[in-house]
Amino acid sequence: MLEDRRSEVLRVLVEEHIRTGEPVSSKTIAELSRLAVSPATIRNDLASLEHEGYAVQPHTSAGRVPTAAAYRYYVDHLGPGQLRRPAQDRISALFGKVHLELSKLLRATTDLLAEITDLPAVVVAPGVARDKVRSLHTVQITTDQILLVVVTEGGRVVQQRGRVRAPVTPFEIETGQRIMASAVVGTELGLGAMPPRDLIEDLDDPTRELVLTIYDCLHLAATAGSEMFIGGTERTASLWHDPESAQRVLDILQREAEVMKLLAGVSGVSIQIGSEMEDSSVDMAVVSSSYDVSGEVGSVGVIGPMRMNYKRAISAVEEVSRELEDQIGSQPG
């Protein structure tokens, strides 16, 4: 823990660099800080911070810029922030609407989070295994291939392809769908039950095979990867002035598996900065939070350069994750 004066110097260094993107001089810190000391004293403190790895001086006549260690110290000792009233009002307006279908709600949430923070935003839907089945529909693609479409009581639409061992007719499709619907509608998707054995045994071979295929599709759908929404990617060029860094971040955002890794294992609010991430060569920080809906976990996050507005990002991510948890959890089911 830094002593109070150098901690205050570091705070101003970080916040002013976040605001301007430029090296910060000792004179500026003396004017903006709560310290009644001279610029010469500030220069000594900046030299100590540089020696300890919290600041660097790009060239001799310039001020200092914070390092990844400085951002980490700043975040760890950051007092609670609060969103400005207009941002709070926009979040309240979105979640105060009549319940939206879940995918539409998560897309709107992603776009709003990107606008509020001015950063690329990610929202990952909670799993569907514990969501109850409202209806299921079987679409015949070919004589031996089907598409199962499941609508849950939480408003999720899940699709899963399956292959039947023997060709089936539209009549057999309708029969098999009706039998499986009677067995699983109203139950949790991940606990879908097989129809009674005697009913299965009385079916002709194609219909029986179809029912077994639908059953397998239901369980595959329950364990499928969570739906992900990404917004604000057009902001990368203005956030990362180095074209190579901007392109690398865009490459990450275009790969779902890489984005998932950035948010994986998050419990509560998490801030990852620079070298703390797997690819430490990218100037990047991630602020994210998990939200829980009946035991299924989703994630909310923003991705930006290390020189991001952490107060705003943390407050927005926390507020949005709380609202999502309340909104989705209050939906009938």
N, C-alpha and C positions, 0 to 999 in steps of 0.2 A: 504494500500500500504506500503510495506516494504521500509525502507530507502535504499539508493543506495548501500551501502556496503553489507548489509545483503541480498539484492536482488541478488547481484553478487555472494555471497557465495552460495545462494540457487541454482542459475543457474548452477554453477560448480558442486555442489552436485548432482543435478538431472542428468546432462549430463554425469558425470563420472560414476554414478551408472547405468545408461542406458547402457553405453559402457561395463562395467565390470561385473555388477551384484553383486559386492562386496561392503561392507561398505566403505565409503570414509573418509580418515583421514584429519585432519586439515592441515598437512604438504602438502598433495596432492593438496588441495584446494589453499593453499598459492602459490604453484608452477604454477598451471594452471590458476589462476584467473588474472584479470587485476588490482589487488589490490597490492599496495606496502606496505603490512603490515606483521607482524610476525605471525607464526603459533599460538602463544598464543592469539593474537587478534582474529584470526579465531576461535579458540576454544571457546572464549567467545560468538562470534556470533552464533556458532552452538548450544551452550547451550541455548541462547535466542530463536533460531528457534525451538529447542526441546520443550521449555516451551510453545511456541505459537502453537504447534501442527504440525509443518512443517517437523520435523525430529525425528527419534528414534535411540537409541543406542542399538543394539542387545545384547551386553554384555559389561562389564565395559572397557575392553581394546580395544574394536573395535572402528572403526569410526562410522559415522552415515549413515543411509539410509533415503531417502525421504518418506514421507507419501502421502496418496491420496491428502491431502490438498496442499502439495508441488507441486505435478504434476499439480493440477488445477491452482495454482498460476503461475507456469512455462508456461503452455499453454496460459493462459490469457494475459501474458506479453511477449509472444514469438514474436520476430520480424519475418518478412516474410522470409520463407525458399525458397530454390530453389533446384530442382532436379539436380543431377549430369548429365552431358552431355550424358553418355551412356543410362541412363534411359529415358531421353527426346527423344533420338534418337529412342529407341525401341517403345515408345508410338507413335511418329510421323510415324514410319514405319507401325505400325498396322493400324492407321487411314488414312494413305496415300494410302492404297490399294484400288482397285476397290471395290465398295460397296459389302459387304458380306450380305447374308441373315441374318436377325436380330438376330436370335437365335445363329448363329455361331459367329457373331460379339460380342455378349454379353458373350458367353462362352470364346472366345479368350481374351476379356477384363478382365474377372475375373482371368484367369490364369496368364496374364501378370501383373496385379496389385498385385497378391500374390507373384510373383517372384521379382518384384521391391521392395516391402516393406518387404519381408520375413515374411509375416503375412497371416493368413487365410483371404480371400477376398470374398465379396458378391456383386453381381450386381443384382438389381431388374429391370425388364423391365417396361417401362411405360405402362399404360393401353391401351386397344385396341379400346375403344368405339369410338374415333374420327378418327381411321384409316379407310380408304376407302376399300371396298370389291373389290378385283380383280377377284376372282372366288369362286364358292362354289360347293362342291361335296357331294352327299348323298350316303352313303354305307349302304346296307341292312345287318343287323346283324342277325335278325330273321324275321319271317313274320310280327311281330308287333313292331320291334325295329330298329332304324336307328342310324347311326353315321354321324353327319354333320361335314364336314371339310371345313373351311373357310380360304382362302389365301387372305391376305390383300396387298394393294399396298406398304405398308412399309415392306413387307417381312415376316410378322407374319403368322404362321399356327396355327389356333385355332380349337379345336375339342370339340364337345358337343353331348352327347347322348340324344336321345328322344324316347318316346314310342307313337306309333300310336294306336288310339282306335280300329281300325279294321285292319285285315290283309291286306297287300298290295303286289302287284306283282312287278317284275322288271320293267315292262312297266309303271306302275303307279309311281314308284320311278323316272324313267327318266322324265316322264311328269311333276311331281310336282317340281323336281329340275329345269327344264327348265323355268317353270313359275316363281318360286321365283328368279332365277338368273336374269331374265329380269327385275324384280322389284328392286333388291338391288345392282347389280353390278355397281360400280362407286359411290355409296352413302356411307356415314359413317356407320360403323357397328352398332353403337348405335342408329342410326336413320332409321334402316331398315323398309321399308314401306310394307304394305300389298298390294298385287295385286288388281286391280279394283274389286269392289263388283260384278259387272255383270259377270266378268270372273269367280270369285269364285263360284257364284250361278249356273253357267252352268256346273260345274265339277261334276263327279259322286262322291258318298259319300266317297269311300276310298281315292281318289285323293285329295278331299277337306280336309279330315282329315290330310292327309300327308302334304299338303301345310301349314295348321295351325300349325302342329308340327314343321315343318322347321322354320316357323316364330318365334315360341316360343324359339327354339334352338338358333336362331340368337341373340335374346335379352339376353338369359342366357349367351351366349358366350361373349357378349359385357360387361357384368358385372362380369365375372369370375375373380378370383384372378390373380394377375400379376405373370408372369414367373420369377423364381428366379434361380440364378446360384451361386454356392459356390465352391471355389477353395482353395488349400493350406492347407487342414485340416491335412495333414500328418506332418505339422510343429508343431503341438500342443505339442508333447512330448518334443521337444527341447526348446520350448518357456516357458513352465510351468514345472519346475523341480519337483514340487510336483505332484505325480501321481494322487492324488485325484482331484486337480484343473484341470489338463489336461483332465481327464475323464469328469468332469463336463462341461468344455467348449465343448468337443466333443459331449456330450449329447445335449447341446444347438444347436450346428451347425447341428445336425441331425434332429431337429424339426423345420420345416419351419415356424410354427406360432411363435415360440420363436425368431427366427432370424428376422422375420417381425416386431416384437414388438421392437427390438433393433433399427430398422431403422425408425419406424413409427413416423410420425409427424415432420420429419426432414425438415427444410427449410434452404437452404444454407448449409454452413459447420457447423457440430455439433461435439463436443467432449464430450463424457460421460465417467466419470472416477469413478471406484469403487462404493462407496455407492450411487452415483447419479443414479445408475440403479436399476431396480426392485429387482434383486437378488444381494444384497450388500455383500453376503458372498464369492463371487468369485473374485479373483484377476484378474480383467478384465477392459479393456478400449476399447471404440469404437470410431473410427473417420469415419464420414460419410458425404455425401453431396447429395442433391437432384439435379436432372436435369429435365428440362421441355421440352417436345416435343409437340407443338401445344396444350398446356393446359393439357396434360396428364403427370403425374409426375412419374419418376423412381428414384432409389436410388443406390448409390455406397458407399461401406464402407469396412474398415478393422477392424479386431478384434484381440486384443492381450492382453498381461499382462499390468499392469499399467507401467511397466518398458519397454515401447516401444519407438522406435525412432519417437517422435512426429513430428519433422521437416520433416522427409522423408515421414511419413504417410500422413500428412496434404497436403504437396505439391503434392504427387502422386494422392490422392483422388480428389483434386481440378482440377488437370490437366486432369485426366481421365473423370471426370464429364463434363468438358467444351467440350472435344473432342466428347463425346457421344452425347451431345446436338447438336453440330454442324453437326456431321455425320448423325444422324438419322433425324434431322430436314431438312437436304439437300436432303434426298432421295425423289424421285418423288412421288407425291401424293397430 
